[in-house]
Amino acid sequence: MIRVVLLGLGRIGAQADADAAYVGPALSHLGAIVTTPGLDVAGLVDPDPGARAAVARRWPHLADRLYARLDEIKAADIDIATVAGASTGRTADLMAVLALKPRLVIAEKPFAADVSTAEALVAAYRTAGVELRVNYPRALSPAYRHLRESLGRNGQWRIALWYSHGLHHFGSHGIDLLLDWCGPVARVQTFGLTEAVDPLVDASLMFHSGDRATMHGIGLGDCAVFEMEIWTAEGRTLIGAGGATSQRQIPERGRYYPDYLQLGPAVELAPAAPIGGFADLYEAAGNFISAAAPMPGCNPDRALVGLRIQDALLRSAAQAKAIHL
């Protein structure tokens, strides 16, 4: 069995799908770990007794594997360590799990508070010979991969992304997905910023591929917004509700006006359904450990690029000019 340690038993670590009545894709790290064949929970760590108690109620067979501190775990041969605790302690947690000598570490985002800290972390992991992946699950989701493949590559793309909950939260998911789909960014320019602990920025991104994207920060209270509009040579694709819905419009001649070629009605690309990604992440992690398969997802290089883009967007807002990367 592949032995896994999980640090952080909050919402993203264990609580998002902790309701036994929930039916759907795994929405937390623990939810994915316990449902992935071949994975064995070696330890669950959280200093909050309430979080540990909630896990014990939902998964009573794991009650004897709950710990308040990482150093309480004496088990050897840890294969995977997941760091999903509070972002304020993430750097310390990522350094601490290296003592377990795992083969793979999965980190929640942001995996570092700033670019210099991220560079130091990546260097430490390379020195230790430990693989690191940052949890941006959309690029791993079969639904998103199918959408990407269905877009084709006939010419350049124009993409608009609407997101809520801050640049470093949902905005960073959008940046990672754009990097996966469009490649390296050449230039960014911010044209609007909403001040907050995690700000919302409106910005444009130019890619070396010639693709262009705009980001639009949306504040709708607690409403979760992650929507995309993608224009290609074939038509327009709309992704809604974080990927749960997808539609496409293709040009039709004479539908509304004689001889005019205009977009036709929106057609559903797939039945509306929640998008996971956690299960895909841990299935890939299991294959990486057991079969030496390539480990997909956001590697340290792409995670660093994503942080540099976030930093460049904030510098562009402060300096009121484009930033070249």
CORJO-V247752 format. One record per residue. N is the residue number from 1. PSI is psi in radians with two decimals (999 if undefined). NEAR is the number of other C-alpha atoms within 12 Angstrom. Layout:
n->{N N}
psi->{PSI PSI}
near->{NEAR NEAR}
//
This chain:
n->{1 2 3 4 5 6 7 8 9 10 11 12 13 14 15 16 17 18 19 20 21 22 23 24 25 26 27 28 29 30 31 32 33 34 35 36 37 38 39 40 41 42 43 44 45 46 47 48 49 50 51 52 53 54 55 56 57 58 59 60 61 62 63 64 65 66 67 68 69 70 71 72 73 74 75 76 77 78 79 80 81 82 83 84 85 86 87 88 89 90 91 92 93 94 95 96 97 98 99 100 101 102 103 104 105 106 107 108 109 110 111 112 113 114 115 116 117 118 119 120 121 122 123 124 125 126 127 128 129 130 131 132 133 134 135 136 137 138 139 140 141 142 143 144 145 146 147 148 149 150 151 152 153 154 155 156 157 158 159 160 161 162 163 164 165 166 167 168 169 170 171 172 173 174 175 176 177 178 179 180 181 182 183 184 185 186 187 188 189 190 191 192 193 194 195 196 197 198 199 200 201 202 203 204 205 206 207 208 209 210 211 212 213 214 215 216 217 218 219 220 221 222 223 224 225 226 227 228 229 230 231 232 233 234 235 236 237 238 239 240 241 242 243 244 245 246 247 248 249 250 251 252 253 254 255 256 257 258 259 260 261 262 263 264 265 266 267 268 269 270 271 272 273 274 275 276 277 278 279 280 281 282 283 284 285 286 287 288 289 290 291 292 293 294 295 296 297 298 299 300 301 302 303 304 305 306 307 308 309 310 311 312 313 314 315 316 317 318 319 320 321 322 323 324 325}
psi->{2.60 2.11 2.26 2.37 2.36 2.15 2.12 1.95 0.53 -2.66 -0.94 -0.44 -0.75 -0.27 -0.33 -0.56 0.55 -0.26 2.10 -0.36 -0.20 2.34 2.09 -3.04 2.66 2.35 0.09 2.87 -0.82 -0.69 -0.65 -0.68 -0.81 -0.26 0.07 2.06 2.44 -0.18 2.44 2.26 2.01 -0.43 2.49 2.12 2.24 2.30 -0.27 1.99 -0.51 -0.71 -0.72 -0.71 -0.67 -0.70 -0.72 -0.62 -0.71 -0.70 1.30 -0.45 -0.15 0.10 -0.53 0.09 0.33 2.35 2.65 -0.48 2.61 -0.65 -0.06 -0.28 2.09 -0.11 2.47 3.11 0.87 2.23 -0.74 2.34 2.27 2.28 1.87 0.38 -2.95 2.46 -0.46 -0.45 0.23 -0.70 -0.80 -0.72 -0.73 -0.60 -0.64 -0.68 -0.31 -0.48 -0.40 -0.20 0.86 2.85 -0.44 2.39 2.29 2.20 2.43 2.80 2.68 2.45 -0.11 2.71 -0.45 3.01 -0.76 -0.70 -0.70 -0.74 -0.70 -0.70 -0.81 -0.72 -0.73 -0.70 -0.67 -0.69 -0.68 -0.23 0.53 2.27 2.49 2.34 2.39 2.38 1.52 1.55 -0.25 -0.69 -0.33 -0.30 2.25 -0.62 -0.77 -0.65 -0.69 -0.72 -0.80 -0.81 -0.59 -0.30 -0.38 -2.96 0.92 1.54 -3.05 2.72 2.66 2.15 2.39 2.28 2.23 2.28 2.73 -3.08 0.25 2.68 -0.76 -0.17 -1.75 -0.58 -0.68 -0.56 -0.74 -0.74 -0.78 -0.72 -0.71 -0.68 -0.71 -0.67 -0.60 -0.24 -2.85 2.56 2.36 -0.65 2.52 2.64 2.19 2.31 0.15 2.49 2.30 2.01 2.31 2.99 -0.76 1.73 2.79 2.26 2.56 2.25 2.88 2.54 2.26 2.26 2.68 -0.46 -0.25 -0.21 2.68 2.55 2.62 2.52 2.40 1.95 2.20 2.22 1.86 0.94 -2.23 0.10 2.25 2.06 2.13 1.64 2.54 2.52 2.12 2.08 2.19 -3.13 -0.35 -0.30 -2.65 2.32 2.36 2.22 2.17 2.88 0.77 0.21 -0.09 -0.47 2.59 2.35 2.76 2.48 2.32 2.67 2.45 2.43 2.29 0.23 -0.73 -0.63 2.41 2.33 -0.06 2.39 1.97 2.85 2.39 -2.93 2.72 2.30 2.30 2.31 -0.46 2.72 2.44 2.28 2.64 2.53 2.22 -1.92 -0.54 -0.80 -0.69 -0.67 -0.84 -0.48 -0.78 -0.68 -0.72 -0.74 -0.61 -0.76 -0.80 -0.54 0.16 0.54 2.67 2.46 1.92 -3.05 -2.99 1.78 3.03 -0.65 -0.81 -0.62 -0.71 -0.76 -0.74 -0.76 -0.66 -0.63 -0.76 -0.77 -0.73 -0.63 -0.72 -0.66 -0.65 -0.69 -0.72 -0.59 -0.11 0.84 2.89 2.58 2.19 2.40 999}
near->{18 31 34 43 50 49 48 42 39 35 23 31 39 39 31 27 31 32 20 16 8 14 15 22 25 35 33 37 47 44 38 38 41 34 25 28 21 24 31 29 37 35 40 47 41 34 23 21 19 17 29 33 28 28 40 23 19 24 27 14 14 25 21 19 30 35 30 24 25 33 22 19 26 16 20 19 21 31 36 44 47 54 47 40 36 28 25 18 24 30 32 25 34 46 32 24 39 35 25 32 27 32 34 44 48 48 47 42 41 42 47 34 26 28 24 17 22 33 24 21 34 33 20 23 31 20 13 21 16 31 37 41 39 42 44 41 41 40 35 34 32 22 29 34 23 19 30 27 14 22 32 20 17 14 17 24 33 31 36 30 39 38 39 34 30 35 43 38 32 37 42 46 40 42 49 41 37 41 36 29 33 30 24 29 34 26 29 36 35 35 26 24 28 23 17 14 12 23 29 34 43 34 40 36 43 32 29 20 22 19 30 34 39 35 41 36 38 28 26 15 10 11 14 22 29 37 32 37 30 36 30 26 19 24 31 30 38 34 36 28 22 34 38 28 27 33 30 29 26 24 23 19 14 13 15 14 12 10 11 13 15 19 23 22 18 19 19 20 25 22 14 17 19 25 31 33 33 42 32 36 41 45 32 33 41 33 25 25 28 23 14 14 13 17 29 33 36 38 31 37 26 33 38 35 29 41 37 35 41 44 30 33 41 33 24 29 27 19 14 18 20 24 27 22 24}
//
